[in-house]
Amino acid sequence: MDPMMRLILAQGMLGLNNGVFYAMLSLGLAIIFGLLNVVNFAHGALYMTGAFVALILYSYFGIWIGMSWLHIGFWPALVLAPIIVGCFGMLMERYMLRWLYGLDPIYSLLLTFGVTLVLQGLFINFFNASGTPYPGQPESLRGVVNLGFMMFPKYRLFVIVFSIVVCLAVWFVIERTRIGAMLRAGTENPELVKAFGINVPLMITLTFGFGSGLAGLAGVLAAPIYSVSPLMGADLIIIIFAVVVIGGMGSIMGAVATGIALGLIEGVTKVFYAPAANTVIFFLMVVVLLVRPAGLFGRTR
């Protein structure tokens, strides 16, 4: 294979790895904004919290079996951490954000920005600002796979496949099932939905918790790849907002498709001009907004 093509494919795979994180995080953000009209700036902090929950479960919790201590490793954390983060998100919606419904979205943006600073401060206080490696990567996902053009880590390949499956499953539930129809109806015409005996406030709380849980899930997946740090979501949230804007605010499929595509573009850009890789997403955002202000998949009102 031509060396340049090999390099492009290799960087494309690494970019795809980043892209699925963009897709999953922007998916949760799009659900919260599209269904609840809440600009959740704390989404990056919830992603960071998911990674820390996985680290805390491994480091401080487990069970004794015989004469050995069995840590709560990656697979249990993949289930428990999103639930814990989702429950925190539901508490945040119930006791903080609910008071802001009907007001300008800037109020929810400022509130969730404050929540971000509080969470970052708490984790910095207990774990300091430097990154901590997550030691719980499953043994079955260690090593590499020969893709023909590169040796690719098994775990990163698992993350790509798993994240795409999760994103498509969430899209299907929201866009193609009765549950998704009730969610959309409950946010567009809550009085009508209440007439059918559906508890709309509870449904909104569960929706916010689900979107938060997706951020926590992404954090668990990221923990074995990146250092677990209180600041790991600070820069990422800006990129995620750019992804959501390009895809169309509130568009579920737009968030998924745009996140994956921008990850690939970012990876391939490193081949031709590496310094531009950090800004290419924002350049594309400017171009898209000039041509189509509602985003690629957004609806013009």
Buried (B, 14 or more C-beta within 10 A) or exposed (E): EEEEEEBBBBBBBBBBBBBBBBBBBBBBBBBBBBBBBBBBBBBBBBBBBBBBBBBBBBBEEBEEEEEEEEBBBBEBBBEBBBBBBBBBBBBBBBEBBEEBBEEEEEBBBEBBBEBBEEBBEBBBEEBEEEBBEBEBBBEEBEEEEEEEBBEBBBBBBBBBEBBBEBBEEBBEBBEEEEEBEBBBBBBEEBEEBEEEEBEBBEBBBBBBBBBBBBBBBBBBBBBBBBBBBBBBBBEBBEBBBBBBBBBBBBBBBBBBBBBBBBBBBBBBBBBEEEEEBEEBBBEBBEEBEEEBEBBBBBEEE
